[in-house]
Amino acid sequence: MSSPTRQMNTRRLPPLPGKGKRGAGSKGPSSSHTKSYHKVPDMIITGFSPIPSHHHGNNSSFFNHDGPLSIHDLNREALIQYLNHNPEFLDTYVLTHVNEQQIENWYLRKTSHLSHHTTDRQKTSEQFKLNGDSHHISDNFTHFSKFTSQIHTTKGRVAHVLSKEINHPSGRHIALSELASCVVKAVHAEGCNLYATDAATQEIVLIRGGKIVNENREKICDRVSIAAQVAYSKETTRLRDVTVDHRFPNGLGVACNRSFSVIVLPIMDEDGNVLGVLEVYRNSRFGQFSEGEEEVASFLLLWSGIMVDYAEVTGTILAWGGLLLQYAEIHSNMTKQRKLHEFLLTVTKSIFQDIVSMDTVIMKIMNFAKALVSADRASLFMVDTKSNELYARIFDTGTTEETIHVPQKEIRFPIDKGVAGHVASSGQILNIPDAYSDRRFNRDVDLQTGYHTKTILCMPIYIRGNIIGVVQMVNKLDGIFSRTDEEAFETFAVYCGLALHHAKLYEKIRRSEQKYRVAIEVLSYHNQCTDEELKQLRSLQHPEKLEAITSYEYSPWEISDVQKPIFVLDMFKELFTSMSCSSNDQRFDISDLSRFTLTVRKNYRHVPYHNWVHAFSVAHSMYTVIKRSNHQFTSTECLALFVACLCHDLDHRGKTNAFMVKSASPLAAIYSTSTMEHHHFNQTVAILQHEGHNIFKHLTSEEYKQVLGDIKHCILATDLALFFPNRARLKEIADKDEFSWSIQEHRRLLMAIFMTGCDLCAMHKPWEIQLNLVYVIMEEFWQQGDEEKSQGFKPMPMMDRDKQNELPQLEVGFILGICLPCYELLAQVIPSTKPMLDGTIANLKQWQVMADKNKEEALEAAKHENNTEKA
C-alpha cells in the first residue's frame, strides 16, 4: 500500500488560501515523483494570506516558497493545522461542493472506524488485514461511486425483508441471509458463508437458507478459522490467497477447497456486539478483492446491523402499537356492545316482567325503539296472515316530551302497500335518508297530520322464521339513520319478536284460563251437592249407636246409598270430637261436613267397583281399625286416615295406572308415577277449596298443614307399586322388634300399610260377601281388558274375560302375593287387627278348594278329550 505522503500527493484537493496567483509557467512535480503514479494537474492557490511558517525543512512551512503555489508546495501537517484553525472554511466547502452520498460515506466509514477499534490504541485511519499485514485504507477510493446503485438496491431489498420477516422466529437469520446474497452480488463474489453467533455457548453456527445448521458449530477463538478469528477480534479481514496463510489452519469456517481471495466481515450492532460473520470468496487466483469492494461490503454490513436492531425495536414497537390499536378497537366495540347489552337487558326486564297485554308490550317496544336509534316517532304494525294485511291500534302522536301512545280505532291496509308493506312482504330492511324521494313512501299521512317525514328506518320482526310485524322509525333526531343504527336495531328486533310472541301466548293463555275458569265454574256447579241433597241429608235419622258397625266382619254394603252419608257424618263427628280439648271446643261445622260428604259422593264415577260404595267400605274399614285396634295414632292422624280412605278413589275411571300410561291419557302426561293416586288427591283438594266445603277450617294452621300432608301420603300409598317397598321396610323393622311409635317414619310406614289393608277390605269379609265382591271387581277388570283388546293390546290374564275359568287360581295368587303379606304384617305390629288376617286365610281356603276343583275338572276334560281322539 502507498504511504500517506504519496496518498496526499495523488488526491485532488480543494483550493487553499494564498496571496499569489497562478503563473503561466508553474510546473508540476518532478518526474521522479510521478514515475509510478498518474500525473496530477497543477493547482494555483490564490485569494488568501498565507499562514506564517514556524518550521524548517521540507515539511516545516505551509508554503515551500513565495509566489504562486502548486499542489506540490503543500504538506500534510500544514493542511491539518490550517483546517483546525479555519473550521468555517471546511464547513463552507463541504456544504458547497460535497454531495450527500459522499457525506453519508464519510459518516459510515467514521462509524465503522469507531466500532471496530475499541482498544486503548487510537488509530488515525481505518485498517484491514491483507495476508497478515496491517495497512491503511487508501483515501483514494474514487471507484466507490460505481457501487452506489447496487448499495441502494441492496438497502431496499434488505429493508423489505426486515420489515416482512423481523417478527418471524427466524426473521433475523432470514434478513441476514438476504443481506449476504446482496453483498455477494455487490462485490461480484462467487459465494459466501454466513454465521450467527450463539452468545450462550460462545460459538458461531452456520446459517443456510435462513435456518441454523447445528452440525456446523465452532468456538469463537483466535487463529483457528478465519470466521472464528473475525468473531473474536471484531475486525474485517481480507486475504488475497487463503491457501497460503498459515495463521488460520482451518481456513474458512466451512470447507471450500477452491477458495482463494476472501473477505471476512463481522456483522455488528450499534452496541458493538457481534451478530454474525460473513465470508465472501472468489475461487480464482486472479480475482482478488479490492479495497473498494471491501468497503462496500463493510458499508452494507454496518448499515444492515443498525437496520436489524432498528427493525427489531421498530417491529416490537409496531407490534405493540398494532396490539394497542387492535385492543383499542376491541375496547371500543366491547363498550358499544356492553351499552347495547345493558339496553337490551333493560328492555327484556321491562317487557317480560310486565306482560299484561299485547298493547302494553307494543307501547314499550315503540318507546325503547325510539330511544335506541334516537328517532322522533315510531310505529309498529302487526301482520294478519289470514287477511294478508298489516294492522295497528296504537300510534305515536309525539304531542308531548314524553311519548304518548293513544289506543285508537284499528287501521288496516294491504301487506304490500307503503314502506311498511314492502318490508313486511319482502323481509328487506329499509333505511331511507329522504322519504319524499322514495316512491314507496305514502305522502297522504303527512298531508293529513301536518307532520313532515324526512328519514325512515323500517325493519321486519321475525319469530321462527316468519315475519309477525314491522317496526318503523321516523326522523332521526341528529341526521340520518346509520349502519350502526341498523345493526343495533336488528339485534333489538330479535327481542321484539320474542316479546310479541310471548305476549300473544300470554293472551292465549289468559283467554284459555278464563275459559278454564268458566268450565270449572260450570263443572263445580254440577259436581257440588245441591241444596235439595243437603236438605234431604239433614232430614235423615242418625243411627243410635255406631258400635254395631265397628266390626271387622260387618258388611258396609248392606247400608243403602241414601243412608251412607249420614253414617259418614257420624263417623266424622266422632273423629273431630276426639280432637276437642273441651266440650266448648267444636272443631267442625256440620254444614261443611255435609256438603263435603255429599260432594265427594257426587264426584265418584259410576264404574263397577271403584265407586262411592267402595269408598264408603274402605272408610268404614279404617274407622273400624281406629276404634278397635290398640294403636297410638294421634287424633289428627286418625282424621287424615279416614278422609284419605273416603277420597282415595275420587274420579276413578275404572282403569289401572298401567292402562292410563299405555293409552297416553292426559292424566299420565301430568303425573308420570302413581297417576290415578295423584289425581285422587288433587280432586280432594279441589273439593276442599269449594265454598262451604273446607271441613278443616277450624284447625290451626299447623294442624291443617299436617292433615293435608298425611292425606296425600295415605292416598298415594294405595298404589300397589308402592306397597311392596313400604311393606319390605316395615317388615324389616318389625322382625328386628324395633318398631317405635315415637319415630315418625315408623308411624308413616304403618299408615301406608293400613291404607292398603283397608283398600283390600273385601278380601277379609265373610265368604259370601267376598265372593260377590270379587265378581264385581272382575267385571271392571274385564271391561278394561275388552278395551285393551279393541286397541290392539293383549290384556293380563286377570283382565281377560276369556279366562274367567282361571279366576280361582288368580285369586289364590293375589291373596298369597299381596293380601296375606299385608295382613300378616299388620297383625305382627298391631295384634288386635288379627281378625283381618283370619278372614283372609278363611277365604284363601275357599278359593284354593275352587282352584283344585277347577284343576281336577280340567284334567278330566283333557283326559276325556284324549280318549275321544283315540277312539
ABEGO torsion letter per residue (X at the ends): XBBAAAAAAABBBBBBBBABBBBAABBBBBAAAAAABBBBBBBBBBGBBBBBBABBEAAABABABBEBBBAAABBAAAAAAAAAABAAAAAAAAAAABBAAAAAAAAAAAAAAAAABABABBBABBBBBBGGBBBBBBABBAAAAAAAAAAAAAAAAAAAAAAAAAABAAAAAAAAAAAAAAAAAAAGBAEBBBBBBBAAAGBBBBBBGGBBBAABBBBBBBGABAAAAAAAAGBBBBBABAAABAABAAEBABBBAABABBBBBBBBBAAGBBABBBBBBBABAABBBBAAAAAAAAAAAAAAAAAAAAAAAAAAAAAAAAAAAAAAAAAAAAAAAAAAAAAAAAAAAAAAABBABAAAAAAAAAAAAAAAAGBABBBBBBBBAAAGBBBBABBBAGABABBBBBBBBBBBBBAABEAAAAAAAAGBBBBBABAAABAABBAAAAAAAGBBBABBBBBBBBBGGBBABBBBBBGBABEBBBAAAAAAAAAAAAAAAAAAAAAAAAAAAAAAAAAAAAAAAAAAAAABBBAAAAAAAAABBBBABAAAABBAABBAAABBAAAAAAAAAAAAAAAAAAABABAABBABBAAAAAAAAAAAAAABBBBAABBAAAAAAAAAAAAAAAAABBBABBAAAAAAAAAAAAAAABGBAGBBAAAAAAAGBAAAAABABGAAAAAAAAAAAAAAABBGABAAAABBAAAAAAAAAAAAAAAAAABAAAAAAAAAAAAAAAAAGABBAABAAAAAAAAAAAAAAAAAAAAABBAAAAAAAAAAAAAAAAAAAAAAAAAGBBBBAAABAAAAAAAAAAAAAAAAAAAAAAAAAAAAABAAAAAAAAAAAAAAAAAAAAAAAAAAAAAAAAAAAAAAAAX
